Amino acid sequence: MNDPLAKLEPRSVWEHFSSLLAIPRPSGHEAQVAKHLAEVARKHGFQAAQDSVGNLVITVPPTKGREKAPAVILQGHLDMVAEKNRDTQHDFLKDPIRPRIEGEWIHATGTTLGADNGIGVAAAMACATDPSVVHGPLQLLFTVDEETGLTGAMKLDESLLRGKTLLNLDSEEDGVLFVGCAGGSDTHLFFAPAWNAVPRGVSPYRLEVKGLRGGHSGLNIVENRGNALKLLARILAGAVIEGIPFRLGSFSGGSKHNAIPREAEAVVLLNAADEPRLRAVLEGSERSFRTELEGIDEGLALSLSPGGDAARAMTEEDRNRFLHLLLALPHGVLGMSQAIEGLVETSSNLAVVEADGDRLKVVASSRSSVGPALSAVLLSIRAIGHLAGAEVRPRDGYPGWKPNMASPVLGVVREVYAKRWGKEPKVTAIHAGLECGLLGDKVPGMDMISFGPEMQGVHSPDERLNIPSVGRFFDALREVLDRLSR
């Protein structure tokens, strides 16, 4: 099979990345890719060890003459977000990712690419296996299950680590250095409506919201991209306000806690005579949504079509309570940082609605770089859930990473970037859950920084990786390792 990445440079990075694309690795299913990387390590004479949850640590001896340098940890995560377009046939547990090149960018075909964090893992492996890279003692730390809650880092056996300097390779902006991140926590809400038999004389209709960009619920939340769950709830609420008699047979959308939902659908039951009234609500909603999303989500598509599975329907009272729940739950930017210009401080993402037996499960994912602000959002979500009669289950959260502008490793990386980019790099924090917060808790005194190549649209099928930026990133990484080992 022809590999479109075969002629790209730096060769050592792209070879490792191509091998990762061939190995299925959604969150919770990293055993195969961990086995592959451990085998590569052992073929090169490196030690490879895993802890009880599957995190992989590869220990790489230093380049000759750099034996006395302090150990450096290169860190990334093995799993990827498994998102695809509804019309794409792809089994993330079996099928390889199919890359394609368009100009200076690498895309997947109808799915996420997995450059988050496959390209970081590939760069770390290239540092270990490429003889042109000069370094002191290295450890490659590859965690599992990062995308579903940082659980690999949370349960890491820190006794496997030897170094006190960590380069996290899980950032997505070319020429930008990250020295802090938000903490976060999810909330699961379980709504148990009363279900009745489908009334006589009504027909099922499938109402769909599609074509939105979605994206990372931390990085892209500031762009006000459309949330398919919120839009669908607004359409149905509009139908209620207009007095259209309909029953709700199902409601679903979104699939990942850290992805803005791109698609959602509901099955509604109504008399054929009321279909034109519902279509009028749909058309009015579409005009409103297009005004809101102009220049942001131009691909919005709403549809109403006969059909859909509906063996039962919510009572009208519970239909309304459920819609009120979705409409009231916070989504979007809730506060901006006063310390770093342009940085989102606090946000929440209405992420998933899915069937859970006779109940509907709603997932909300919240973030903040300020602990009390995060607590306030979680308290608000809890209150809204209780008011709607839902069972509320808070999930374990993860800590933020407080910036240290006096960090020694920041000084080294900053100098390298200034030299290579010809200007001072942007040093900032990120409104996303990097594993550095947890790793800093595990190993007190760990000196950390995060950087990487340019990626866009991560956590969605629009994910793409900029090819020239990978070369710049890897060249900078090589120089940083050289300087740290002198």
NUFIBA-498879 format. One record per residue (C-alpha): residue in one letter; x, y, z. Coordinates in steps of 0.02 Angstrom, whole numbers. Example, Ala and Ser with C-alpha at 12.3 -4.5 7.8 and 13.67 -1.06 7.14 Angstrom:
BEGIN
DOFI  r      xx      yy      zz
DOFI  A     615    -225     390
DOFI  S     684     -53     357
# end
This chain:
BEGIN
DOFI  r      xx      yy      zz
DOFI  M       0       0       0
DOFI  N      67     170     -49
DOFI  D     115     277     100
DOFI  P      85     463      62
DOFI  L     205     508     205
DOFI  A     350     404     138
DOFI  K     450     550      65
DOFI  L     425     675     206
DOFI  E     567     741     313
DOFI  P     627     719     449
DOFI  R     617     538     397
DOFI  S     641     464     571
DOFI  V     487     555     637
DOFI  W     372     515     491
DOFI  E     419     330     492
DOFI  H     366     314     672
DOFI  F     208     416     640
DOFI  S     160     306     491
DOFI  S     176     151     599
DOFI  L      61     229     730
DOFI  L     -71     268     599
DOFI  A     -78      82     557
DOFI  I    -114      30     738
DOFI  P    -288      59     812
DOFI  R    -270     153     977
DOFI  P    -431     234    1039
DOFI  S    -435     274    1224
DOFI  G    -440     116    1328
DOFI  H    -366      10    1188
DOFI  E    -181      54    1190
DOFI  A    -110    -120    1223
DOFI  Q     -68    -152    1040
DOFI  V      24      12    1013
DOFI  A     116      -5    1180
DOFI  K     173    -179    1127
DOFI  H     235    -111     960
DOFI  L     335      29    1041
DOFI  A     409     -88    1171
DOFI  E     465    -206    1033
DOFI  V     547     -63     937
DOFI  A     634     -10    1097
DOFI  R     701    -183    1134
DOFI  K     765    -203     956
DOFI  H     872     -49     990
DOFI  G     931    -119    1155
DOFI  F     825      -5    1265
DOFI  Q     734     -58    1421
DOFI  A     543     -50    1417
DOFI  A     429     -66    1567
DOFI  Q     243     -44    1599
DOFI  D     150      -8    1758
DOFI  S     -12     -90    1813
DOFI  V    -124      24    1707
DOFI  G     -22       9    1548
DOFI  N      85     166    1548
DOFI  L     246     131    1453
DOFI  V     419     193    1505
DOFI  I     566     168    1386
DOFI  T     739     202    1457
DOFI  V     868     259    1330
DOFI  P    1055     266    1369
DOFI  P    1145     431    1336
DOFI  T    1247     475    1184
DOFI  K    1432     441    1211
DOFI  G    1509     585    1307
DOFI  R    1343     641    1383
DOFI  E    1334     511    1521
DOFI  K    1345     637    1663
DOFI  A    1200     743    1605
DOFI  P    1039     740    1707
DOFI  A     900     627    1642
DOFI  V     764     706    1535
DOFI  I     588     636    1514
DOFI  L     499     651    1346
DOFI  Q     314     629    1376
DOFI  G     160     600    1270
DOFI  H       4     492    1269
DOFI  L     -34     337    1168
DOFI  D    -222     354    1143
DOFI  M    -318     459    1018
DOFI  V    -493     529    1007
DOFI  A    -599     414     896
DOFI  E    -715     531     801
DOFI  K    -784     506     626
DOFI  N    -914     578     512
DOFI  R   -1078     483     518
DOFI  D   -1064     433     335
DOFI  T    -887     364     358
DOFI  Q    -866     176     375
DOFI  H    -725     152     500
DOFI  D    -696      35     646
DOFI  F    -573     119     765
DOFI  L    -535     -50     847
DOFI  K    -482    -131     683
DOFI  D    -452      -8     542
DOFI  P    -295      96     511
DOFI  I    -306     285     492
DOFI  R    -297     333     309
DOFI  P    -192     492     289
DOFI  R    -191     607     140
DOFI  I     -88     762     100
DOFI  E    -167     925      44
DOFI  G     -38    1061      17
DOFI  E      62    1079     178
DOFI  W     -62     982     283
DOFI  I     -95     800     326
DOFI  H    -277     750     350
DOFI  A    -364     586     386
DOFI  T    -509     522     280
DOFI  G    -672     553     372
DOFI  T    -596     523     544
DOFI  T    -483     602     671
DOFI  L    -299     591     620
DOFI  G    -226     550     791
DOFI  A     -84     675     772
DOFI  D    -144     719     947
DOFI  N     -34     645    1016
DOFI  G      38     525     888
DOFI  I     159     653     819
DOFI  G     228     685     993
DOFI  V     252     499    1023
DOFI  A     335     483     852
DOFI  A     454     628     889
DOFI  A     502     551    1056
DOFI  M     537     383     973
DOFI  A     639     471     839
DOFI  C     745     555     974
DOFI  A     781     383    1045
DOFI  T     816     291     882
DOFI  D     892     424     767
DOFI  P    1082     422     791
DOFI  S    1093     605     738
DOFI  V    1005     659     899
DOFI  V    1129     696    1039
DOFI  H    1060     678    1214
DOFI  G    1094     631    1394
DOFI  P    1000     491    1484
DOFI  L     822     487    1417
DOFI  Q     657     414    1473
DOFI  L     509     408    1358
DOFI  L     347     411    1457
DOFI  F     193     362    1358
DOFI  T      31     367    1456
DOFI  V    -135     284    1420
DOFI  D    -314     347    1423
DOFI  E    -267     531    1419
DOFI  E    -414     584    1313
DOFI  T    -548     513    1428
DOFI  G    -490     597    1587
DOFI  L    -299     586    1605
DOFI  T    -321     423    1698
DOFI  G    -153     351    1643
DOFI  A     -59     498    1718
DOFI  M    -172     495    1870
DOFI  K    -128     313    1907
DOFI  L      54     318    1850
DOFI  D     181     221    1951
DOFI  E     303     364    1975
DOFI  S     439     247    2038
DOFI  L     476     208    1854
DOFI  L     537     386    1825
DOFI  R     716     444    1850
DOFI  G     721     623    1787
DOFI  K     667     791    1856
DOFI  T     653     880    1689
DOFI  L     504     841    1578
DOFI  L     466     894    1400
DOFI  N     282     866    1363
DOFI  L     259     846    1175
DOFI  D      70     866    1174
DOFI  S      46    1047    1118
DOFI  E     -29    1106     954
DOFI  E      36    1280     911
DOFI  D     194    1308     809
DOFI  G     319    1419     899
DOFI  V     220    1430    1062
DOFI  L     281    1368    1231
DOFI  F     158    1313    1364
DOFI  V     199    1327    1549
DOFI  G      27    1301    1627
DOFI  C    -142    1220    1597
DOFI  A    -319    1215    1662
DOFI  G    -387    1088    1783
DOFI  G    -553    1007    1748
DOFI  S    -690     887    1796
DOFI  D    -838     801    1715
DOFI  T   -1015     782    1779
DOFI  H   -1130     640    1727
DOFI  L   -1316     674    1742
DOFI  F   -1445     536    1725
DOFI  F   -1621     589    1676
DOFI  A   -1754     456    1699
DOFI  P   -1913     508    1606
DOFI  A   -2079     421    1615
DOFI  W   -2107     326    1452
DOFI  N   -2275     291    1372
DOFI  A   -2327     190    1221
DOFI  V   -2324     286    1058
DOFI  P   -2494     371    1037
DOFI  R   -2603     314     894
DOFI  G   -2608     419     737
DOFI  V   -2433     492     753
DOFI  S   -2282     457     643
DOFI  P   -2096     462     683
DOFI  Y   -1985     598     608
DOFI  R   -1797     611     622
DOFI  L   -1736     785     663
DOFI  E   -1548     808     633
DOFI  V   -1416     940     662
DOFI  K   -1256     909     561
DOFI  G   -1111     995     476
DOFI  L   -1038    1086     626
DOFI  R    -849    1096     654
DOFI  G    -844    1027     830
DOFI  G    -666    1025     894
DOFI  H    -573    1022    1058
DOFI  S    -681    1080    1203
DOFI  G    -534    1173    1280
DOFI  L    -438    1242    1133
DOFI  N    -586    1285    1021
DOFI  I    -715    1337    1150
DOFI  V    -662    1520    1133
DOFI  E    -717    1521     950
DOFI  N    -902    1502     992
DOFI  R    -922    1354     877
DOFI  G   -1096    1281     867
DOFI  N   -1147    1145     991
DOFI  A   -1264    1022     903
DOFI  L   -1348     969    1067
DOFI  K   -1388    1148    1114
DOFI  L   -1454    1189     941
DOFI  L   -1565    1034     935
DOFI  A   -1636    1073    1107
DOFI  R   -1674    1251    1050
DOFI  I   -1768    1188     896
DOFI  L   -1876    1073    1002
DOFI  A   -1904    1209    1133
DOFI  G   -1963    1321     992
DOFI  A   -2088    1188     940
DOFI  V   -2153    1180    1119
DOFI  I   -2172    1369    1126
DOFI  E   -2269    1365     961
DOFI  G   -2390    1240    1038
DOFI  I   -2348    1101     914
DOFI  P   -2408     937     991
DOFI  F   -2263     816     978
DOFI  R   -2186     680    1084
DOFI  L   -2001     643    1102
DOFI  G   -1947     465    1064
DOFI  S   -1758     488    1075
DOFI  F   -1622     619    1085
DOFI  S   -1435     590    1060
DOFI  G   -1275     674    1004
DOFI  G   -1092     697    1042
DOFI  S    -976     554    1088
DOFI  K    -826     623    1185
DOFI  H    -820     726    1344
DOFI  N    -681     836    1273
DOFI  A    -754     867    1101
DOFI  I    -884     998    1056
DOFI  P   -1030     896     984
DOFI  R   -1040     913     795
DOFI  E   -1198     812     763
DOFI  A   -1358     772     856
DOFI  E   -1526     694     815
DOFI  A   -1697     667     892
DOFI  V   -1845     560     844
DOFI  V   -2007     657     866
DOFI  L   -2183     589     850
DOFI  L   -2319     699     780
DOFI  N   -2472     701     670
DOFI  A   -2436     722     485
DOFI  A   -2545     878     487
DOFI  D   -2423     961     607
DOFI  E   -2268     926     501
DOFI  P   -2277    1093     407
DOFI  R   -2282    1186     574
DOFI  L   -2126    1095     634
DOFI  R   -2039    1130     470
DOFI  A   -2078    1314     491
DOFI  V   -1997    1310     663
DOFI  L   -1847    1221     587
DOFI  E   -1830    1351     449
DOFI  G   -1841    1494     573
DOFI  S   -1713    1411     685
DOFI  E   -1595    1387     538
DOFI  R   -1602    1572     495
DOFI  S   -1564    1617     675
DOFI  F   -1423    1491     690
DOFI  R   -1342    1548     528
DOFI  T   -1342    1726     592
DOFI  E   -1260    1671     755
DOFI  L   -1133    1558     671
DOFI  E   -1087    1668     523
DOFI  G    -901    1651     490
DOFI  I    -888    1515     623
DOFI  D    -988    1363     570
DOFI  E   -1042    1390     390
DOFI  G   -1075    1205     361
DOFI  L   -1228    1194     474
DOFI  A   -1362    1078     404
DOFI  L   -1534    1047     482
DOFI  S   -1654     915     418
DOFI  L   -1823     838     457
DOFI  S   -1865     673     373
DOFI  P   -1997     538     398
DOFI  G   -1936     384     492
DOFI  G   -1837     336     644
DOFI  D   -1854     204     778
DOFI  A   -1973     247     917
DOFI  A   -2059     111    1017
DOFI  R   -2103     232    1158
DOFI  A   -2113     416    1197
DOFI  M   -2080     529    1346
DOFI  T   -2226     609    1433
DOFI  E   -2248     791    1387
DOFI  E   -2199     845    1563
DOFI  D   -2036     748    1559
DOFI  R   -2000     802    1381
DOFI  N   -2008     981    1441
DOFI  R   -1901     948    1596
DOFI  F   -1770     863    1487
DOFI  L   -1764    1008    1365
DOFI  H   -1752    1131    1509
DOFI  L   -1604    1031    1576
DOFI  L   -1510    1042    1411
DOFI  L   -1551    1226    1387
DOFI  A   -1498    1273    1564
DOFI  L   -1333    1178    1572
DOFI  P   -1188    1298    1538
DOFI  H   -1090    1287    1377
DOFI  G    -951    1399    1312
DOFI  V    -832    1526    1387
DOFI  L    -880    1575    1564
DOFI  G    -730    1684    1608
DOFI  M    -568    1752    1535
DOFI  S    -399    1756    1622
DOFI  Q    -345    1920    1699
DOFI  A    -163    1860    1704
DOFI  I    -136    1804    1523
DOFI  E    -217    1905    1384
DOFI  G    -332    1804    1271
DOFI  L    -330    1648    1381
DOFI  V    -495    1569    1430
DOFI  E    -500    1548    1618
DOFI  T    -662    1451    1641
DOFI  S    -776    1356    1522
DOFI  S    -897    1212    1511
DOFI  N    -946    1094    1370
DOFI  L   -1115    1009    1353
DOFI  A   -1032     860    1275
DOFI  V   -1139     703    1259
DOFI  V   -1319     642    1269
DOFI  E   -1344     456    1249
DOFI  A   -1466     319    1298
DOFI  D   -1428     226    1459
DOFI  G   -1562      94    1475
DOFI  D   -1724     184    1517
DOFI  R   -1627     341    1559
DOFI  L   -1536     475    1461
DOFI  K   -1357     508    1510
DOFI  V   -1293     687    1493
DOFI  V   -1107     726    1505
DOFI  A   -1043     900    1548
DOFI  S    -856     936    1547
DOFI  S    -793    1091    1639
DOFI  R    -621    1174    1648
DOFI  S    -537    1316    1739
DOFI  S    -363    1374    1785
DOFI  V    -438    1443    1947
DOFI  G    -493    1308    2069
DOFI  P    -635    1404    2153
DOFI  A    -706    1453    1983
DOFI  L    -710    1271    1930
DOFI  S    -797    1225    2093
DOFI  A    -929    1358    2060
DOFI  V    -967    1290    1886
DOFI  L    -981    1113    1951
DOFI  L   -1098    1173    2089
DOFI  S   -1206    1260    1958
DOFI  I   -1217    1102    1852
DOFI  R   -1263    1001    2006
DOFI  A   -1401    1124    2051
DOFI  I   -1472    1125    1874
DOFI  G   -1473     935    1871
DOFI  H   -1564     924    2037
DOFI  L   -1693    1053    1982
DOFI  A   -1728     946    1829
DOFI  G   -1745     789    1936
DOFI  A   -1587     708    1867
DOFI  E   -1465     600    1963
DOFI  V   -1299     693    1970
DOFI  R   -1133     600    1979
DOFI  P    -975     707    1990
DOFI  R    -822     626    1913
DOFI  D    -642     632    1973
DOFI  G    -556     790    1915
DOFI  Y    -376     832    1875
DOFI  P    -268     975    1938
DOFI  G    -206    1123    1841
DOFI  W     -22    1163    1811
DOFI  K      35    1327    1886
DOFI  P     157    1424    1775
DOFI  N     337    1446    1835
DOFI  M     416    1585    1733
DOFI  A     584    1554    1821
DOFI  S     590    1373    1759
DOFI  P     766    1322    1702
DOFI  V     700    1215    1560
DOFI  L     591    1359    1501
DOFI  G     749    1465    1488
DOFI  V     835    1335    1377
DOFI  V     685    1304    1264
DOFI  R     649    1490    1251
DOFI  E     826    1524    1189
DOFI  V     815    1384    1060
DOFI  Y     648    1446     994
DOFI  A     706    1628     987
DOFI  K     858    1575     886
DOFI  R     763    1462     766
DOFI  W     608    1569     742
DOFI  G     701    1735     741
DOFI  K     590    1810     876
DOFI  E     541    1783    1056
DOFI  P     420    1638    1070
DOFI  K     249    1661    1146
DOFI  V     249    1589    1322
DOFI  T      75    1552    1386
DOFI  A     -42    1430    1470
DOFI  I    -173    1321    1385
DOFI  H    -357    1300    1421
DOFI  A    -345    1112    1412
DOFI  G    -295     970    1526
DOFI  L    -113     931    1495
DOFI  E     -44     789    1598
DOFI  C      89     903    1673
DOFI  G     -25     950    1817
DOFI  L     -41     769    1872
DOFI  L     141     728    1839
DOFI  G     196     877    1941
DOFI  D      91     811    2085
DOFI  K     167     638    2064
DOFI  V     347     700    2060
DOFI  P     366     860    2164
DOFI  G     495     979    2094
DOFI  M     476     917    1914
DOFI  D     530    1056    1794
DOFI  M     412    1050    1645
DOFI  I     370    1132    1480
DOFI  S     255    1084    1335
DOFI  F     279    1118    1149
DOFI  G     237    1039     982
DOFI  P     198    1068     797
DOFI  E      46    1153     722
DOFI  M    -117    1056     726
DOFI  Q    -294    1114     692
DOFI  G    -466    1038     718
DOFI  V    -406     908     844
DOFI  H    -538     793     918
DOFI  S    -639     806     757
DOFI  P    -630     731     581
DOFI  D    -564     901     526
DOFI  E    -401     870     620
DOFI  R    -248     914     517
DOFI  L     -60     922     548
DOFI  N      54    1052     469
DOFI  I     202     966     384
DOFI  P     335    1105     389
DOFI  S     299    1138     573
DOFI  V     343     957     615
DOFI  G     518     986     547
DOFI  R     537    1146     648
DOFI  F     473    1061     804
DOFI  F     589     912     788
DOFI  D     741    1019     750
DOFI  A     705    1124     905
DOFI  L     680     967    1010
DOFI  R     848     899     952
DOFI  E     937    1060     997
DOFI  V     852    1068    1167
DOFI  L     909     890    1208
DOFI  D    1085     934    1151
DOFI  R    1091    1089    1262
DOFI  L    1016    1001    1413
DOFI  S    1149     865    1403
DOFI  R    1304     978    1393
# end
